[in-house]
Amino acid sequence: MAARDKILDACDLETFLLCKSADEARQLGRQLMHDMGFRDVDIVSCEMGGPGARVRLRGYVNRPSAAYTWRLPGGAQR
């Protein structure tokens, strides 16, 4: 079982991305989280500075009050 399969709620990531605009940073951030296997993603913050942007991202496995995957038969992931 992969470590990602043990996440009950969400995974937060903070990084600095080389980009020309905040829109590009948001797009790159979403793509990064999708590449990591998260289908439900929020941009928590995005601040331009120097050659890029500081981006804080949250990838959800289960949002609060969702039909939690660990309660499904066998604890199956969505």
C-alpha positions as CSV (number, residue, x, y, z in Angstrom):
1,M,0.0,0.0,0.0
2,A,1.3,3.4,-0.9
3,A,1.7,6.2,1.6
4,R,-0.9,8.3,-0.3
5,D,-3.4,5.5,0.5
6,K,-3.0,6.3,4.2
7,I,-4.1,9.9,3.9
8,L,-7.5,10.4,5.5
9,D,-8.2,14.0,4.6
10,A,-5.8,16.2,2.6
11,C,-2.2,16.8,1.7
12,D,-0.7,20.3,1.9
13,L,2.2,21.3,-0.3
14,E,4.2,24.6,-0.4
15,T,6.7,25.3,-3.1
16,F,8.2,28.1,-5.2
17,L,7.5,27.9,-8.9
18,L,9.3,29.7,-11.7
19,C,6.6,31.5,-13.7
20,K,5.7,34.8,-15.2
21,S,2.3,35.4,-13.6
22,A,0.1,34.3,-10.7
23,D,-2.2,32.6,-13.2
24,E,0.6,30.5,-14.6
25,A,1.7,29.6,-11.0
26,R,-1.9,28.5,-10.2
27,Q,-2.0,26.4,-13.4
28,L,1.4,24.8,-12.6
29,G,0.3,24.1,-9.0
30,R,-2.9,22.4,-10.0
31,Q,-0.9,20.3,-12.6
32,L,1.6,19.3,-10.0
33,M,-1.1,18.1,-7.6
34,H,-2.9,16.2,-10.4
35,D,0.5,14.6,-11.4
36,M,0.7,13.5,-7.7
37,G,-2.7,11.8,-8.0
38,F,-5.0,14.4,-6.4
39,R,-8.1,15.1,-8.4
40,D,-9.6,17.6,-5.9
41,V,-7.2,20.5,-5.4
42,D,-7.4,24.0,-3.8
43,I,-4.9,26.8,-4.2
44,V,-4.5,28.0,-0.6
45,S,-2.3,31.0,-1.5
46,C,-0.2,32.3,-4.4
47,E,2.3,35.2,-4.0
48,M,4.5,36.5,-6.8
49,G,8.1,37.4,-5.9
50,G,11.2,37.6,-7.9
51,P,11.4,35.0,-10.7
52,G,8.2,33.2,-9.7
53,A,5.6,32.6,-7.0
54,R,5.3,31.0,-3.6
55,V,2.3,28.6,-3.9
56,R,0.5,26.7,-1.2
57,L,-1.7,23.8,-2.4
58,R,-4.0,21.4,-0.8
59,G,-5.0,18.1,-2.4
60,Y,-8.0,16.4,-1.0
61,V,-8.6,12.7,-0.6
62,N,-11.7,13.4,1.6
63,R,-13.2,16.9,2.1
64,P,-14.8,17.5,5.5
65,S,-18.3,15.9,5.8
66,A,-17.7,13.9,2.6
67,A,-18.5,10.2,2.2
68,Y,-15.2,9.2,3.7
69,T,-13.4,6.6,1.7
70,W,-12.1,4.7,4.8
71,R,-15.8,4.0,5.6
72,L,-16.5,2.3,2.3
73,P,-16.3,-1.5,2.1
74,G,-12.7,-2.4,2.2
75,G,-11.6,1.2,2.8
76,A,-11.5,1.7,-1.0
77,Q,-10.2,4.9,-2.4
78,R,-12.3,6.9,-4.9
